[in-house]
Amino acid sequence: MDVHPAPVILTATAVGASHRRRSTDGDDAVGALAHTDAAMAVVADGHSDPRCTRARRGAELAVQAALQHIDAPAGAADLGLAVVRTWQHMVRREVAAEPEAGLTPLAFGTTVLICRAHPGGIDLAQIGDGDIVVARLDGTATRPFAIERTGGSGTDSLSDERAEDLLRAHEVEDPASVSLVALASDGVDNAYPDDAALLDAVLEIQEMGPRSHERRVGTELRRWVERAAATSGDDASVALLIPSPSSRPALRPLRHA
């Protein structure tokens, strides 16, 4: 009987320089879950809009909502819709619990990035900015979704009444060729004004051989997001999902943003 290596999931997050100057907590949330048949990584970035007074909570709920659906039937679009509806239900419950606060779903505004690997393939879903990068064993890296450059004008949000229509979903072709999937909040993405630079950084991670050097890659990942947060000024979060981990021993430091 063939024995397949368990997925590796690594996450890291850093509070942005702008938040540290104000002595406030960051608004990002990251999460991961894996078992025998599936693995999921999630990154959510609560909006910095002053109207989004519960943005961090909204991001935490987005992660919780996604992880609840790790075993949902295969299909990126169906997965994404299930997460949207679960998040909306969670937020309505929290709004109802504090009628005196005058909250609306906008107070919990957040983006979300999701990657799920399962025996049938790899499902990706996204609402809002941030970036998903798929690296393959042949040394190439691509973005399944176009980059959303907002320039401070706002982004798509889970809190939008049209969130289901704003969902972007993708089922990865030839999943056996995928070496890793990286989910990065816009605090990382904005540290790389050159669109190709983030792809190159993800390929450097691939070259590090996450299976053999998981602890070292985790250390480098933390350094990477800390530097990105300092560069962009925003919270920076990354989740790596390696569905079929490599045992290659190559290891060299990341070129930081």
C-alpha positions in Angstrom: 0.0 0.0 0.0 1.3 3.4 -0.9 2.0 5.7 2.0 1.7 9.4 1.1 3.5 12.0 3.3 1.2 14.2 5.5 0.9 17.8 4.4 3.0 20.4 6.0 1.3 23.7 6.9 3.4 26.7 8.2 2.0 30.1 9.3 3.5 33.4 10.4 2.1 36.8 11.2 3.5 40.2 12.2 1.9 43.3 13.4 2.4 46.2 11.0 4.5 49.3 11.8 1.4 51.5 11.6 -0.3 49.5 14.3 2.7 49.4 16.5 3.0 53.2 16.3 -0.6 53.4 17.6 0.1 50.7 20.2 -2.8 48.6 18.8 -3.1 45.0 18.0 -3.0 43.8 14.4 -6.1 42.9 12.4 -4.9 39.7 10.7 -5.8 36.2 11.6 -4.3 32.9 10.3 -5.3 29.3 10.8 -4.5 25.8 9.7 -6.0 22.3 10.1 -5.0 18.9 8.8 -6.0 15.4 9.1 -5.8 12.1 7.1 -7.9 13.2 4.2 -7.6 17.0 4.0 -5.6 20.0 4.9 -6.6 23.7 5.0 -4.8 27.0 5.4 -6.6 30.3 5.9 -5.5 34.0 6.1 -7.9 36.8 6.9 -7.1 40.5 7.0 -9.6 42.7 9.0 -10.1 46.1 7.4 -8.4 49.2 8.8 -11.4 51.3 7.9 -12.5 53.2 11.1 -16.0 51.9 10.6 -14.7 48.4 11.0 -14.5 48.5 14.8 -14.5 44.7 15.2 -12.2 44.0 12.2 -9.9 41.7 14.1 -12.9 39.7 15.4 -14.2 39.5 11.9 -10.9 38.1 10.7 -10.9 35.5 13.5 -14.4 34.5 12.6 -13.4 34.1 8.9 -10.7 31.6 9.9 -13.1 29.7 12.2 -15.8 29.6 9.4 -13.3 28.3 6.9 -11.9 25.6 9.1 -15.4 24.3 9.8 -15.6 23.3 6.2 -12.4 21.4 5.7 -14.5 18.2 4.9 -17.1 19.9 2.7 -17.7 18.3 -0.7 -15.0 19.0 -3.2 -15.4 22.2 -5.3 -13.8 25.6 -4.7 -16.9 27.6 -5.4 -19.1 25.5 -3.1 -16.4 25.7 -0.4 -16.2 29.5 -0.7 -20.0 30.0 -0.6 -20.2 27.8 2.5 -17.6 29.9 4.2 -19.3 33.1 3.3 -22.7 31.9 4.6 -21.1 30.6 7.8 -19.3 33.8 8.5 -22.4 35.8 7.9 -24.3 33.6 10.4 -21.6 34.0 13.0 -21.6 37.8 12.6 -25.3 38.1 12.8 -25.2 36.2 16.0 -22.6 38.5 17.5 -24.5 41.6 16.3 -27.7 40.3 18.0 -25.8 39.6 21.2 -25.0 43.3 21.6 -28.1 45.3 20.5 -27.0 48.3 22.5 -23.7 48.6 20.5 -25.5 49.4 17.3 -23.2 47.1 15.3 -23.6 46.1 11.6 -21.7 43.5 9.7 -19.5 46.2 8.3 -17.9 46.5 11.8 -16.5 43.0 11.3 -15.2 43.7 7.7 -12.4 41.4 6.6 -10.9 39.7 3.6 -10.2 35.9 3.4 -7.9 33.6 1.5 -8.4 29.9 1.6 -6.5 26.8 0.4 -7.8 23.3 0.9 -5.9 20.2 -0.3 -7.9 16.9 -0.4 -7.6 13.6 -2.4 -9.6 15.1 -5.3 -7.4 18.1 -5.7 -6.7 21.6 -4.4 -9.4 24.2 -3.9 -8.7 28.0 -3.6 -11.1 30.7 -2.6 -10.6 34.5 -2.0 -12.6 37.6 -1.2 -10.7 40.9 -1.1 -7.1 41.7 -1.6 -4.0 39.7 -0.6 -2.4 37.1 -2.8 -2.4 33.4 -3.5 0.6 31.9 -5.3 0.8 28.3 -6.5 4.4 26.9 -7.0 5.0 23.8 -9.0 7.7 21.2 -9.0 9.0 22.4 -12.4 10.1 25.6 -10.7 7.3 27.9 -11.9 4.9 30.0 -9.8 1.6 31.5 -10.8 -1.3 33.5 -9.4 -4.7 31.9 -10.0 -6.3 35.3 -9.4 -5.5 38.7 -10.6 -3.8 41.1 -8.1 -6.3 43.5 -6.5 -4.4 46.8 -6.2 -6.7 49.1 -4.1 -4.4 52.1 -3.5 -6.3 52.9 -0.3 -9.7 52.9 -2.1 -11.0 49.9 -0.3 -11.3 46.2 -1.1 -13.9 43.5 -1.5 -15.2 42.3 1.8 -16.9 39.4 3.5 -19.2 42.0 5.1 -20.5 43.2 1.7 -24.1 42.2 1.1 -22.9 40.9 -2.3 -20.1 38.8 -0.8 -21.3 35.7 -2.6 -20.9 37.5 -5.9 -17.5 38.9 -5.0 -16.1 35.4 -4.3 -13.3 34.2 -6.5 -12.8 30.4 -6.7 -10.4 28.2 -8.5 -9.7 24.5 -8.6 -6.0 23.8 -9.3 -5.2 21.9 -12.5 -2.8 19.0 -12.2 -2.6 19.1 -8.3 0.1 16.4 -8.3 2.5 18.9 -9.8 2.0 21.5 -7.0 4.9 21.8 -4.5 3.3 24.4 -2.3 0.6 27.1 -2.1 1.3 30.4 -0.4 -1.5 32.7 1.0 -0.3 36.2 1.8 -2.2 39.2 3.2 -1.8 42.5 1.4 0.8 43.6 4.0 3.1 41.1 2.4 1.9 41.7 -1.2 2.4 45.5 -0.8 6.0 45.0 0.3 6.7 43.8 -3.3 5.7 46.6 -5.8 7.1 44.4 -8.6 4.5 41.8 -9.3 7.1 39.1 -10.1 9.0 39.7 -6.9 6.6 37.8 -4.6 6.5 34.9 -7.1 10.3 34.7 -6.8 10.2 34.8 -3.0 7.7 31.9 -3.0 10.0 29.9 -5.3 12.9 30.5 -2.9 10.8 28.9 -0.2 10.2 26.0 -2.4 13.9 25.5 -2.9 14.4 25.3 0.9 12.9 21.8 1.1 10.1 22.3 3.7 9.9 18.6 4.6 13.5 18.3 5.6 13.9 21.7 7.2 10.5 22.6 8.6 11.8 24.3 11.7 14.3 26.4 9.7 11.7 27.3 7.1 9.4 28.4 9.9 12.1 30.7 11.3 12.8 32.2 7.9 9.1 32.6 7.3 8.7 34.6 10.5 11.6 36.8 9.5 10.1 37.3 6.1 6.7 38.5 7.4 8.4 40.8 10.0 10.4 42.5 7.3 7.3 42.7 5.1 5.3 44.3 7.9 8.1 46.9 8.5 8.3 47.6 4.7 4.6 47.9 4.0 3.6 49.3 7.4 0.6 46.9 7.4 0.1 43.6 9.2 1.7 40.8 7.3 0.6 37.2 7.4 1.5 34.1 5.4 0.3 30.5 5.3 2.1 27.8 3.4 0.4 24.6 2.5 2.7 21.9 1.1 0.4 19.1 -0.1 3.2 16.7 -1.0 6.3 17.8 0.8 9.7 17.7 -0.8 12.7 16.0 0.8 15.2 18.1 -1.2 18.0 19.3 1.1 18.7 22.6 -0.6 18.5 25.5 2.0 19.5 29.1 1.7 18.2 32.3 3.3 15.3 34.1 1.8 15.9 37.4 0.1 13.6 39.6 2.2 11.4 42.3 0.7 
